[in-house]
Amino acid sequence: MTTAASTRTSSPQQQTTTPPEIERWIVVGGSERIDIYHRGAHTCIRSLATPLSFAAQTCCYDRWRQLITRGSGAGSPALVSPQVHPRLHWQVDILPWLACRGNFLRYQAVRPPNNEQDCPINPDLHTYRTQVFLATDY
């Protein structure tokens, strides 16, 4: 959640408005294994927790830096940011993914990717159908 704050300068005629807080993001990598949890993504970023929310949003991008909006590489919401509480994040966000045995269809049925900005659908239908087949063919 973002907030806007206003500040006044010394002159009553001059008024400046501080822009809404810009959400801060970090690159996801290292031990977080995007090649497992977001298979097909080239890069993922996660929003940093704020004092108002312990949750985080992960956004993932393909090699052309286009947001992945569906499929195995799409980002997902984290109910508890690993920045706030790594162990609780593991229990609340990672264990459910593991219970789905890596089948993104099951996981995304409960925690769908966020595309509130109406970005173009990515990946294309053929690639998505291949991902669906691979997720259900076990």
C-alpha beads as a LAMMPS data file, in Angstrom:
LAMMPS data file: protein, C-alpha beads

138 atoms
137 bonds

1 atom types
1 bond types

-500.0 500.0 xlo xhi
-500.0 500.0 ylo yhi
-500.0 500.0 zlo zhi

Masses

1 110.0

Atoms # bond

1 1 1 0.000 0.000 0.000
2 1 1 1.351 3.412 -0.868
3 1 1 0.656 6.707 0.812
4 1 1 1.044 10.301 -0.248
5 1 1 2.386 12.995 2.024
6 1 1 2.372 16.743 1.600
7 1 1 5.063 19.093 2.810
8 1 1 5.135 22.881 2.970
9 1 1 8.107 25.088 2.248
10 1 1 8.823 28.274 4.178
11 1 1 6.800 30.403 1.757
12 1 1 2.987 30.063 1.912
13 1 1 2.770 30.544 -1.881
14 1 1 5.143 27.652 -2.564
15 1 1 3.757 24.263 -1.861
16 1 1 5.390 21.034 -2.864
17 1 1 3.834 17.634 -2.767
18 1 1 5.923 14.619 -2.033
19 1 1 5.057 11.927 -4.584
20 1 1 3.499 8.686 -3.375
21 1 1 6.023 6.298 -1.908
22 1 1 7.604 4.359 -4.731
23 1 1 7.456 0.668 -4.063
24 1 1 10.894 -0.811 -3.665
25 1 1 11.870 -4.077 -5.297
26 1 1 14.744 -6.536 -4.982
27 1 1 15.986 -9.104 -7.468
28 1 1 15.071 -12.655 -6.487
29 1 1 17.872 -15.131 -6.879
30 1 1 20.494 -17.215 -5.189
31 1 1 18.952 -19.776 -2.865
32 1 1 15.425 -18.858 -3.976
33 1 1 15.781 -20.861 -7.205
34 1 1 13.525 -19.165 -9.746
35 1 1 14.392 -22.056 -12.076
36 1 1 12.301 -24.268 -9.777
37 1 1 9.569 -22.028 -8.358
38 1 1 9.071 -19.909 -11.506
39 1 1 10.207 -22.289 -14.241
40 1 1 10.696 -20.433 -17.510
41 1 1 11.301 -17.023 -15.982
42 1 1 14.533 -15.233 -16.789
43 1 1 14.377 -12.681 -13.954
44 1 1 12.108 -12.176 -10.957
45 1 1 11.769 -9.254 -8.577
46 1 1 9.912 -9.044 -5.266
47 1 1 8.401 -6.046 -3.541
48 1 1 9.866 -5.190 -0.181
49 1 1 7.614 -5.395 2.836
50 1 1 6.263 -2.158 4.232
51 1 1 5.241 -1.222 7.777
52 1 1 1.622 -1.636 6.641
53 1 1 1.951 -5.104 5.125
54 1 1 4.022 -8.216 5.692
55 1 1 3.057 -9.552 2.263
56 1 1 5.079 -9.269 -0.937
57 1 1 4.494 -9.642 -4.657
58 1 1 6.884 -11.445 -6.984
59 1 1 6.905 -10.410 -10.638
60 1 1 8.762 -12.486 -13.204
61 1 1 9.964 -11.585 -16.674
62 1 1 11.009 -13.535 -19.757
63 1 1 14.320 -13.078 -21.555
64 1 1 12.801 -10.199 -23.541
65 1 1 11.926 -8.430 -20.242
66 1 1 8.198 -8.880 -20.736
67 1 1 6.088 -9.617 -17.654
68 1 1 5.034 -13.272 -17.493
69 1 1 1.311 -13.140 -16.720
70 1 1 0.447 -16.852 -16.714
71 1 1 2.018 -20.270 -16.708
72 1 1 4.884 -21.825 -14.858
73 1 1 7.097 -18.723 -14.947
74 1 1 4.540 -16.239 -13.604
75 1 1 5.160 -14.459 -10.338
76 1 1 3.035 -15.034 -7.293
77 1 1 1.932 -13.274 -4.136
78 1 1 3.684 -14.122 -0.892
79 1 1 1.442 -13.872 2.135
80 1 1 4.533 -13.438 4.294
81 1 1 7.619 -11.843 2.808
82 1 1 10.837 -13.783 3.417
83 1 1 12.290 -10.397 4.350
84 1 1 9.897 -10.230 7.327
85 1 1 9.974 -13.822 8.583
86 1 1 11.834 -16.462 6.524
87 1 1 10.513 -19.445 8.486
88 1 1 6.889 -18.325 8.351
89 1 1 7.323 -17.566 4.624
90 1 1 8.521 -21.152 4.171
91 1 1 5.486 -22.534 6.011
92 1 1 2.837 -20.285 4.467
93 1 1 4.136 -19.737 0.933
94 1 1 6.671 -22.427 -0.008
95 1 1 5.139 -25.538 1.597
96 1 1 1.827 -25.086 -0.284
97 1 1 3.787 -24.920 -3.558
98 1 1 5.628 -28.104 -2.594
99 1 1 2.309 -29.769 -1.689
100 1 1 1.207 -29.047 -5.264
101 1 1 4.297 -30.968 -6.404
102 1 1 5.364 -28.163 -8.663
103 1 1 2.098 -28.189 -10.608
104 1 1 1.608 -24.467 -11.175
105 1 1 -2.043 -25.025 -12.157
106 1 1 -2.905 -26.200 -8.644
107 1 1 -0.929 -23.460 -6.963
108 1 1 -2.210 -20.661 -9.195
109 1 1 -5.799 -21.820 -8.701
110 1 1 -5.449 -20.547 -5.136
111 1 1 -2.794 -17.861 -5.649
112 1 1 -3.180 -16.488 -9.165
113 1 1 -0.571 -14.206 -10.713
114 1 1 -1.379 -10.522 -10.359
115 1 1 -1.918 -8.653 -13.627
116 1 1 -3.815 -5.622 -12.359
117 1 1 -1.931 -3.436 -14.845
118 1 1 -3.480 -5.405 -17.742
119 1 1 -0.134 -6.277 -19.297
120 1 1 -0.272 -8.337 -22.513
121 1 1 -0.834 -12.060 -22.013
122 1 1 2.524 -13.810 -21.819
123 1 1 3.454 -16.509 -22.770
124 1 1 1.579 -17.128 -26.000
125 1 1 -1.126 -19.800 -26.146
126 1 1 1.090 -22.504 -27.695
127 1 1 3.773 -22.112 -25.010
128 1 1 1.149 -21.981 -22.266
129 1 1 -0.546 -25.165 -23.523
130 1 1 2.841 -26.912 -23.558
131 1 1 3.422 -25.835 -19.955
132 1 1 -0.034 -27.110 -18.970
133 1 1 0.649 -30.451 -20.659
134 1 1 3.995 -30.807 -18.903
135 1 1 2.464 -29.893 -15.541
136 1 1 -0.294 -32.486 -15.836
137 1 1 1.615 -35.271 -17.591
138 1 1 3.108 -37.148 -14.655

Bonds

1 1 1 2
2 1 2 3
3 1 3 4
4 1 4 5
5 1 5 6
6 1 6 7
7 1 7 8
8 1 8 9
9 1 9 10
10 1 10 11
11 1 11 12
12 1 12 13
13 1 13 14
14 1 14 15
15 1 15 16
16 1 16 17
17 1 17 18
18 1 18 19
19 1 19 20
20 1 20 21
21 1 21 22
22 1 22 23
23 1 23 24
24 1 24 25
25 1 25 26
26 1 26 27
27 1 27 28
28 1 28 29
29 1 29 30
30 1 30 31
31 1 31 32
32 1 32 33
33 1 33 34
34 1 34 35
35 1 35 36
36 1 36 37
37 1 37 38
38 1 38 39
39 1 39 40
40 1 40 41
41 1 41 42
42 1 42 43
43 1 43 44
44 1 44 45
45 1 45 46
46 1 46 47
47 1 47 48
48 1 48 49
49 1 49 50
50 1 50 51
51 1 51 52
52 1 52 53
53 1 53 54
54 1 54 55
55 1 55 56
56 1 56 57
57 1 57 58
58 1 58 59
59 1 59 60
60 1 60 61
61 1 61 62
62 1 62 63
63 1 63 64
64 1 64 65
65 1 65 66
66 1 66 67
67 1 67 68
68 1 68 69
69 1 69 70
70 1 70 71
71 1 71 72
72 1 72 73
73 1 73 74
74 1 74 75
75 1 75 76
76 1 76 77
77 1 77 78
78 1 78 79
79 1 79 80
80 1 80 81
81 1 81 82
82 1 82 83
83 1 83 84
84 1 84 85
85 1 85 86
86 1 86 87
87 1 87 88
88 1 88 89
89 1 89 90
90 1 90 91
91 1 91 92
92 1 92 93
93 1 93 94
94 1 94 95
95 1 95 96
96 1 96 97
97 1 97 98
98 1 98 99
99 1 99 100
100 1 100 101
101 1 101 102
102 1 102 103
103 1 103 104
104 1 104 105
105 1 105 106
106 1 106 107
107 1 107 108
108 1 108 109
109 1 109 110
110 1 110 111
111 1 111 112
112 1 112 113
113 1 113 114
114 1 114 115
115 1 115 116
116 1 116 117
117 1 117 118
118 1 118 119
119 1 119 120
120 1 120 121
121 1 121 122
122 1 122 123
123 1 123 124
124 1 124 125
125 1 125 126
126 1 126 127
127 1 127 128
128 1 128 129
129 1 129 130
130 1 130 131
131 1 131 132
132 1 132 133
133 1 133 134
134 1 134 135
135 1 135 136
136 1 136 137
137 1 137 138
